[in-house]
């Protein structure tokens, strides 16, 4: 005669131990996963800045000059923004042709362009906002009006059309490796967003550098070098400022390289790095 023993279930203590082990594992693994994800997003931002940097060299080689901040250019019969003219050089040739054909209407200005977006920035996820971008262009490089003022002076009030006739390397006597051409910027600051096709003098312009910095980085001070992880009303303060997603600001230089700028960089050094033709060397704090 055989006897069958019933299966013994988990005791309460054993169950609590299993739960504690799972919680401990999650506490260890999740931050590591999040860290890897953030590192991936940062690398994506770096790769995008490099690709955009390469695109301006390709445009310069094709047209013997760089696209303007906002003006007629190439075969366009109407003014458009710098980012629009870079489309064929960032593998967006069909969109570029549609933009020209539709004169910036018909939804072409609302396109979501991968190389113009940064995974680090969650301010405009999915299709929440149309046509937004994360890489602002330096007005001191792409707008001719900037060449009329010194590196420590504010640019004149921006007009609806801002011509630009910069060339590589002629317009960069300070050196392409010493000049910032693009910087990260939030896609949205609780508003309609920073749009790749927006007019240069509009509230959604994809530019920075109109005003000369007076102070190191700060979240809400619009006289600072750049906004450091601004949030809420601080983010809305200065639409024409570079904005850091993390504790340092990632920028693309005119030679196609990318570097992180410390929030402790002085206003003078920042202004010199933004201005391509001031004739002065960057401060020692540039390498901090």
Secondary structure as the mmCIF struct_conf table of DSSP 4:
data_model
#
loop_
_struct_conf.conf_type_id
_struct_conf.id
_struct_conf.beg_label_comp_id
_struct_conf.beg_label_asym_id
_struct_conf.beg_label_seq_id
_struct_conf.end_label_comp_id
_struct_conf.end_label_asym_id
_struct_conf.end_label_seq_id
HELX_LH_PP_P HELX_LH_PP_P1 UNK A 5 UNK A 8
HELX_RH_AL_P HELX_RH_AL_P1 UNK A 12 UNK A 63
BEND BEND1 UNK A 64 UNK A 65
HELX_LH_PP_P HELX_LH_PP_P2 UNK A 66 UNK A 68
BEND BEND2 UNK A 69 UNK A 69
STRN STRN1 UNK A 70 UNK A 71
TURN_TY1_P TURN_TY1_P1 UNK A 74 UNK A 75
BEND BEND3 UNK A 77 UNK A 78
STRN STRN2 UNK A 80 UNK A 81
HELX_RH_AL_P HELX_RH_AL_P2 UNK A 82 UNK A 86
HELX_RH_3T_P HELX_RH_3T_P1 UNK A 87 UNK A 90
TURN_TY1_P TURN_TY1_P2 UNK A 91 UNK A 91
HELX_RH_AL_P HELX_RH_AL_P3 UNK A 93 UNK A 101
TURN_TY1_P TURN_TY1_P3 UNK A 102 UNK A 104
TURN_TY1_P TURN_TY1_P4 UNK A 106 UNK A 107
HELX_RH_3T_P HELX_RH_3T_P2 UNK A 108 UNK A 110
HELX_RH_3T_P HELX_RH_3T_P3 UNK A 114 UNK A 116
TURN_TY1_P TURN_TY1_P5 UNK A 119 UNK A 120
TURN_TY1_P TURN_TY1_P6 UNK A 123 UNK A 124
TURN_TY1_P TURN_TY1_P7 UNK A 126 UNK A 127
BEND BEND4 UNK A 128 UNK A 131
STRN STRN3 UNK A 132 UNK A 132
BEND BEND5 UNK A 134 UNK A 134
STRN STRN4 UNK A 135 UNK A 138
HELX_RH_AL_P HELX_RH_AL_P4 UNK A 139 UNK A 142
HELX_RH_3T_P HELX_RH_3T_P4 UNK A 144 UNK A 148
BEND BEND6 UNK A 149 UNK A 149
TURN_TY1_P TURN_TY1_P8 UNK A 151 UNK A 152
BEND BEND7 UNK A 153 UNK A 153
HELX_LH_PP_P HELX_LH_PP_P3 UNK A 154 UNK A 159
BEND BEND8 UNK A 160 UNK A 160
STRN STRN5 UNK A 162 UNK A 162
TURN_TY1_P TURN_TY1_P9 UNK A 168 UNK A 171
TURN_TY1_P TURN_TY1_P10 UNK A 173 UNK A 174
HELX_RH_3T_P HELX_RH_3T_P5 UNK A 176 UNK A 178
STRN STRN6 UNK A 180 UNK A 184
BEND BEND9 UNK A 187 UNK A 187
BEND BEND10 UNK A 189 UNK A 192
STRN STRN7 UNK A 195 UNK A 195
TURN_TY1_P TURN_TY1_P11 UNK A 196 UNK A 197
TURN_TY1_P TURN_TY1_P12 UNK A 200 UNK A 201
BEND BEND11 UNK A 202 UNK A 202
TURN_TY1_P TURN_TY1_P13 UNK A 203 UNK A 204
STRN STRN8 UNK A 207 UNK A 208
BEND BEND12 UNK A 210 UNK A 211
HELX_LH_PP_P HELX_LH_PP_P4 UNK A 212 UNK A 213
STRN STRN9 UNK A 215 UNK A 215
BEND BEND13 UNK A 216 UNK A 216
STRN STRN10 UNK A 218 UNK A 218
BEND BEND14 UNK A 219 UNK A 220
TURN_TY1_P TURN_TY1_P14 UNK A 222 UNK A 223
STRN STRN11 UNK A 224 UNK A 224
BEND BEND15 UNK A 225 UNK A 226
STRN STRN12 UNK A 227 UNK A 228
BEND BEND16 UNK A 229 UNK A 229
TURN_TY1_P TURN_TY1_P15 UNK A 232 UNK A 232
HELX_RH_AL_P HELX_RH_AL_P5 UNK A 233 UNK A 236
BEND BEND17 UNK A 237 UNK A 237
TURN_TY1_P TURN_TY1_P16 UNK A 239 UNK A 240
BEND BEND18 UNK A 241 UNK A 241
STRN STRN13 UNK A 243 UNK A 244
BEND BEND19 UNK A 245 UNK A 247
STRN STRN14 UNK A 248 UNK A 253
TURN_TY1_P TURN_TY1_P17 UNK A 254 UNK A 255
BEND BEND20 UNK A 256 UNK A 256
STRN STRN15 UNK A 258 UNK A 262
TURN_TY1_P TURN_TY1_P18 UNK A 263 UNK A 264
HELX_RH_AL_P HELX_RH_AL_P6 UNK A 267 UNK A 274
BEND BEND21 UNK A 276 UNK A 278
HELX_LH_PP_P HELX_LH_PP_P5 UNK A 281 UNK A 283
HELX_RH_3T_P HELX_RH_3T_P6 UNK A 284 UNK A 287
#
